[in-house]
Amino acid sequence: MGLALLGSVLLVQAQEAPPEYDPLGDGDLPRLIRVQAEFIELPHESMTGLLAEPRKGGNDTDLRKRVGELVAAGKGRVVESMICVARSG
């Protein structure tokens, strides 16, 4: 069975800015941003299938959920996780 490494599934979560937020204006920026990178080992066929699906949004929350289900079913394993919390900007 060939294995592939699905690297850097990034989840960016920030405090919500107000709906009228203008990034080029003087509005308030989110205070903190969290970036999480995970290296997950999967069979190559599974990884290819996951990455071939069209993206449904601007983040990979749905992809992370599907990969988590594969890991829970024993069809993949988490190799490493990293989290960085930083100030916006």
KALINVEN-V253120 format. One record per residue. BURIAL is + if it has 9 or more other ideal C-beta (glycine too) atoms within 8 Angstrom, else -. Layout:
# KALINVEN-V253120
burial=BURIAL
burial=BURIAL
This chain:
# KALINVEN-V253120
burial=-
burial=-
burial=-
burial=+
burial=+
burial=+
burial=-
burial=-
burial=+
burial=+
burial=+
burial=-
burial=-
burial=+
burial=-
burial=-
burial=+
burial=-
burial=-
burial=-
burial=+
burial=-
burial=-
burial=-
burial=-
burial=-
burial=+
burial=-
burial=-
burial=+
burial=-
burial=+
burial=+
burial=+
burial=+
burial=+
burial=+
burial=+
burial=+
burial=+
burial=+
burial=+
burial=+
burial=+
burial=-
burial=+
burial=+
burial=+
burial=-
burial=+
burial=-
burial=-
burial=-
burial=-
burial=-
burial=-
burial=-
burial=-
burial=-
burial=+
burial=-
burial=-
burial=+
burial=+
burial=-
burial=+
burial=+
burial=-
burial=-
burial=+
burial=+
burial=-
burial=-
burial=-
burial=-
burial=+
burial=-
burial=+
burial=-
burial=-
burial=-
burial=-
burial=-
burial=-
burial=-
burial=-
burial=-
burial=+
burial=-
